[in-house]
Amino acid sequence: MSYVEELFDVRNRVYILTGGGGVLAGAIGEG
């Protein structure tokens, strides 16, 4: 698994756990 795939996998888990807030905040944080 590549770094990017692993990053998205973790982000998807955070998305599920937070109901979407974590991913949205992450996307904003990355600009």
PQR file with spaces between the fields and no chain letter, atoms N, CA, C, O and H, PARSE charges and radii, in Angstrom:
ATOM       1  N    MET     1       0.845   -1.193    0.000 -0.4000 1.5000
ATOM       2  CA   MET     1       0.000    0.000    0.000 -0.0000 2.0000
ATOM       3  C    MET     1       0.885    1.250    0.000  0.5500 1.7000
ATOM       4  O    MET     1       1.822    1.354    0.792 -0.5500 1.4000
ATOM       5  N    SER     2       0.587    2.176   -0.875 -0.4000 1.5000
ATOM       6  CA   SER     2       1.384    3.394   -0.958 -0.0000 2.0000
ATOM       7  C    SER     2       1.046    4.348    0.184  0.5500 1.7000
ATOM       8  O    SER     2       0.042    4.182    0.877 -0.5500 1.4000
ATOM       9  H    SER     2      -0.174    2.091   -1.518  0.4000 1.0000
ATOM      10  N    TYR     3       1.897    5.337    0.363 -0.4000 1.5000
ATOM      11  CA   TYR     3       1.700    6.328    1.422 -0.0000 2.0000
ATOM      12  C    TYR     3       0.365    7.055    1.249  0.5500 1.7000
ATOM      13  O    TYR     3      -0.363    7.281    2.215 -0.5500 1.4000
ATOM      14  H    TYR     3       2.713    5.471   -0.200  0.4000 1.0000
ATOM      15  N    VAL     4       0.061    7.413    0.008 -0.4000 1.5000
ATOM      16  CA   VAL     4      -1.173    8.151   -0.266 -0.0000 2.0000
ATOM      17  C    VAL     4      -2.388    7.287    0.050  0.5500 1.7000
ATOM      18  O    VAL     4      -3.346    7.752    0.668 -0.5500 1.4000
ATOM      19  H    VAL     4       0.653    7.228   -0.777  0.4000 1.0000
ATOM      20  N    GLU     5      -2.345    6.029   -0.377 -0.4000 1.5000
ATOM      21  CA   GLU     5      -3.457    5.119   -0.096 -0.0000 2.0000
ATOM      22  C    GLU     5      -3.645    4.933    1.401  0.5500 1.7000
ATOM      23  O    GLU     5      -4.770    4.882    1.898 -0.5500 1.4000
ATOM      24  H    GLU     5      -1.567    5.652   -0.879  0.4000 1.0000
ATOM      25  N    GLU     6      -2.532    4.832    2.111 -0.4000 1.5000
ATOM      26  CA   GLU     6      -2.598    4.665    3.561 -0.0000 2.0000
ATOM      27  C    GLU     6      -3.186    5.912    4.211  0.5500 1.7000
ATOM      28  O    GLU     6      -3.985    5.820    5.143 -0.5500 1.4000
ATOM      29  H    GLU     6      -1.618    4.873    1.707  0.4000 1.0000
ATOM      30  N    LEU     7      -2.786    7.073    3.712 -0.4000 1.5000
ATOM      31  CA   LEU     7      -3.291    8.333    4.247 -0.0000 2.0000
ATOM      32  C    LEU     7      -4.802    8.431    4.056  0.5500 1.7000
ATOM      33  O    LEU     7      -5.527    8.821    4.971 -0.5500 1.4000
ATOM      34  H    LEU     7      -2.137    7.147    2.955  0.4000 1.0000
ATOM      35  N    PHE     8      -5.274    8.070    2.851 -0.4000 1.5000
ATOM      36  CA   PHE     8      -6.705    8.119    2.583 -0.0000 2.0000
ATOM      37  C    PHE     8      -7.465    7.101    3.417  0.5500 1.7000
ATOM      38  O    PHE     8      -8.588    7.364    3.846 -0.5500 1.4000
ATOM      39  H    PHE     8      -4.685    7.753    2.108  0.4000 1.0000
ATOM      40  N    ASP     9      -6.857    5.933    3.650 -0.4000 1.5000
ATOM      41  CA   ASP     9      -7.498    4.908    4.473 -0.0000 2.0000
ATOM      42  C    ASP     9      -7.717    5.423    5.888  0.5500 1.7000
ATOM      43  O    ASP     9      -8.794    5.252    6.459 -0.5500 1.4000
ATOM      44  H    ASP     9      -5.944    5.720    3.301  0.4000 1.0000
ATOM      45  N    VAL    10      -6.695    6.051    6.449 -0.4000 1.5000
ATOM      46  CA   VAL    10      -6.807    6.630    7.790 -0.0000 2.0000
ATOM      47  C    VAL    10      -7.856    7.732    7.793  0.5500 1.7000
ATOM      48  O    VAL    10      -8.662    7.830    8.718 -0.5500 1.4000
ATOM      49  H    VAL    10      -5.820    6.190    5.985  0.4000 1.0000
ATOM      50  N    ARG    11      -7.842    8.547    6.769 -0.4000 1.5000
ATOM      51  CA   ARG    11      -8.795    9.659    6.685 -0.0000 2.0000
ATOM      52  C    ARG    11     -10.225    9.145    6.588  0.5500 1.7000
ATOM      53  O    ARG    11     -11.139    9.726    7.174 -0.5500 1.4000
ATOM      54  H    ARG    11      -7.188    8.467    6.017  0.4000 1.0000
ATOM      55  N    ASN    12     -10.418    8.063    5.854 -0.4000 1.5000
ATOM      56  CA   ASN    12     -11.752    7.477    5.743 -0.0000 2.0000
ATOM      57  C    ASN    12     -12.245    6.982    7.095  0.5500 1.7000
ATOM      58  O    ASN    12     -13.425    7.116    7.417 -0.5500 1.4000
ATOM      59  H    ASN    12      -9.676    7.591    5.378  0.4000 1.0000
ATOM      60  N    ARG    13     -11.343    6.412    7.884 -0.4000 1.5000
ATOM      61  CA   ARG    13     -11.719    5.944    9.226 -0.0000 2.0000
ATOM      62  C    ARG    13     -12.102    7.124   10.106  0.5500 1.7000
ATOM      63  O    ARG    13     -13.080    7.059   10.850 -0.5500 1.4000
ATOM      64  H    ARG    13     -10.384    6.303    7.622  0.4000 1.0000
ATOM      65  N    VAL    14     -11.335    8.196   10.020 -0.4000 1.5000
ATOM      66  CA   VAL    14     -11.640    9.400   10.798 -0.0000 2.0000
ATOM      67  C    VAL    14     -12.987    9.965   10.358  0.5500 1.7000
ATOM      68  O    VAL    14     -13.778   10.412   11.189 -0.5500 1.4000
ATOM      69  H    VAL    14     -10.540    8.249    9.416  0.4000 1.0000
ATOM      70  N    TYR    15     -13.246    9.943    9.053 -0.4000 1.5000
ATOM      71  CA   TYR    15     -14.517   10.428    8.504 -0.0000 2.0000
ATOM      72  C    TYR    15     -15.690    9.675    9.114  0.5500 1.7000
ATOM      73  O    TYR    15     -16.694   10.276    9.497 -0.5500 1.4000
ATOM      74  H    TYR    15     -12.604    9.580    8.378  0.4000 1.0000
ATOM      75  N    ILE    16     -15.556    8.359    9.203 -0.4000 1.5000
ATOM      76  CA   ILE    16     -16.615    7.530    9.775 -0.0000 2.0000
ATOM      77  C    ILE    16     -16.796    7.852   11.255  0.5500 1.7000
ATOM      78  O    ILE    16     -17.919    7.988   11.740 -0.5500 1.4000
ATOM      79  H    ILE    16     -14.740    7.871    8.892  0.4000 1.0000
ATOM      80  N    LEU    17     -15.679    7.970   11.961 -0.4000 1.5000
ATOM      81  CA   LEU    17     -15.733    8.175   13.414 -0.0000 2.0000
ATOM      82  C    LEU    17     -16.313    9.531   13.777  0.5500 1.7000
ATOM      83  O    LEU    17     -17.008    9.661   14.785 -0.5500 1.4000
ATOM      84  H    LEU    17     -14.767    7.859   11.567  0.4000 1.0000
ATOM      85  N    THR    18     -16.036   10.539   12.968 -0.4000 1.5000
ATOM      86  CA   THR    18     -16.449   11.903   13.295 -0.0000 2.0000
ATOM      87  C    THR    18     -17.689   12.331   12.516  0.5500 1.7000
ATOM      88  O    THR    18     -18.175   13.448   12.696 -0.5500 1.4000
ATOM      89  H    THR    18     -15.472   10.434   12.149  0.4000 1.0000
ATOM      90  N    GLY    19     -18.207   11.457   11.652 -0.4000 1.5000
ATOM      91  CA   GLY    19     -19.362   11.821   10.850 -0.0000 2.0000
ATOM      92  C    GLY    19     -19.022   12.817    9.750  0.5500 1.7000
ATOM      93  O    GLY    19     -19.916   13.475    9.219 -0.5500 1.4000
ATOM      94  H    GLY    19     -17.812   10.550   11.506  0.4000 1.0000
ATOM      95  N    GLY    20     -17.747   12.938    9.399 -0.4000 1.5000
ATOM      96  CA   GLY    20     -17.346   13.790    8.290 -0.0000 2.0000
ATOM      97  C    GLY    20     -16.557   15.018    8.705  0.5500 1.7000
ATOM      98  O    GLY    20     -15.863   15.610    7.878 -0.5500 1.4000
ATOM      99  H    GLY    20     -17.020   12.403    9.830  0.4000 1.0000
ATOM     100  N    GLY    21     -16.647   15.412    9.962 -0.4000 1.5000
ATOM     101  CA   GLY    21     -15.979   16.631   10.411 -0.0000 2.0000
ATOM     102  C    GLY    21     -14.470   16.552   10.302  0.5500 1.7000
ATOM     103  O    GLY    21     -13.818   17.533    9.944 -0.5500 1.4000
ATOM     104  H    GLY    21     -17.210   14.932   10.634  0.4000 1.0000
ATOM     105  N    GLY    22     -13.909   15.389   10.609 -0.4000 1.5000
ATOM     106  CA   GLY    22     -12.456   15.235   10.594 -0.0000 2.0000
ATOM     107  C    GLY    22     -11.876   15.411    9.208  0.5500 1.7000
ATOM     108  O    GLY    22     -10.842   16.057    9.038 -0.5500 1.4000
ATOM     109  H    GLY    22     -14.439   14.592   10.900  0.4000 1.0000
ATOM     110  N    VAL    23     -12.550   14.828    8.198 -0.4000 1.5000
ATOM     111  CA   VAL    23     -12.040   14.923    6.833 -0.0000 2.0000
ATOM     112  C    VAL    23     -12.164   16.352    6.323  0.5500 1.7000
ATOM     113  O    VAL    23     -11.256   16.868    5.672 -0.5500 1.4000
ATOM     114  H    VAL    23     -13.390   14.303    8.336  0.4000 1.0000
ATOM     115  N    LEU    24     -13.279   16.980    6.618 -0.4000 1.5000
ATOM     116  CA   LEU    24     -13.501   18.349    6.172 -0.0000 2.0000
ATOM     117  C    LEU    24     -12.446   19.269    6.772  0.5500 1.7000
ATOM     118  O    LEU    24     -11.871   20.103    6.073 -0.5500 1.4000
ATOM     119  H    LEU    24     -14.017   16.560    7.147  0.4000 1.0000
ATOM     120  N    ALA    25     -12.195   19.115    8.061 -0.4000 1.5000
ATOM     121  CA   ALA    25     -11.178   19.917    8.733 -0.0000 2.0000
ATOM     122  C    ALA    25      -9.800   19.623    8.150  0.5500 1.7000
ATOM     123  O    ALA    25      -8.986   20.530    7.979 -0.5500 1.4000
ATOM     124  H    ALA    25     -12.662   18.438    8.629  0.4000 1.0000
ATOM     125  N    GLY    26      -9.541   18.351    7.847 -0.4000 1.5000
ATOM     126  CA   GLY    26      -8.256   17.965    7.269 -0.0000 2.0000
ATOM     127  C    GLY    26      -8.050   18.590    5.901  0.5500 1.7000
ATOM     128  O    GLY    26      -6.956   19.062    5.591 -0.5500 1.4000
ATOM     129  H    GLY    26     -10.202   17.614    7.987  0.4000 1.0000
ATOM     130  N    ALA    27      -9.105   18.598    5.070 -0.4000 1.5000
ATOM     131  CA   ALA    27      -9.005   19.174    3.738 -0.0000 2.0000
ATOM     132  C    ALA    27      -8.742   20.676    3.820  0.5500 1.7000
ATOM     133  O    ALA    27      -7.945   21.217    3.053 -0.5500 1.4000
ATOM     134  H    ALA    27      -9.993   18.215    5.322  0.4000 1.0000
ATOM     135  N    ILE    28      -9.412   21.339    4.746 -0.4000 1.5000
ATOM     136  CA   ILE    28      -9.213   22.780    4.927 -0.0000 2.0000
ATOM     137  C    ILE    28      -7.795   23.043    5.427  0.5500 1.7000
ATOM     138  O    ILE    28      -7.136   23.982    4.979 -0.5500 1.4000
ATOM     139  H    ILE    28     -10.060   20.899    5.369  0.4000 1.0000
ATOM     140  N    GLY    29      -7.335   22.216    6.350 -0.4000 1.5000
ATOM     141  CA   GLY    29      -6.006   22.389    6.920 -0.0000 2.0000
ATOM     142  C    GLY    29      -4.906   22.233    5.885  0.5500 1.7000
ATOM     143  O    GLY    29      -3.864   22.884    5.968 -0.5500 1.4000
ATOM     144  H    GLY    29      -7.871   21.454    6.714  0.4000 1.0000
ATOM     145  N    GLU    30      -5.148   21.359    4.900 -0.4000 1.5000
ATOM     146  CA   GLU    30      -4.148   21.129    3.865 -0.0000 2.0000
ATOM     147  C    GLU    30      -4.211   22.183    2.770  0.5500 1.7000
ATOM     148  O    GLU    30      -3.293   22.287    1.956 -0.5500 1.4000
ATOM     149  H    GLU    30      -5.994   20.831    4.832  0.4000 1.0000
ATOM     150  N    GLY    31      -5.281   22.962    2.742 -0.4000 1.5000
ATOM     151  CA   GLY    31      -5.420   24.013    1.764 -0.0000 2.0000
ATOM     152  C    GLY    31      -5.662   23.466    0.389  0.5500 1.7000
ATOM     153  O    GLY    31      -5.803   24.232   -0.565 -0.5500 1.4000
ATOM     154  H    GLY    31      -6.027   22.877    3.403  0.4000 1.0000
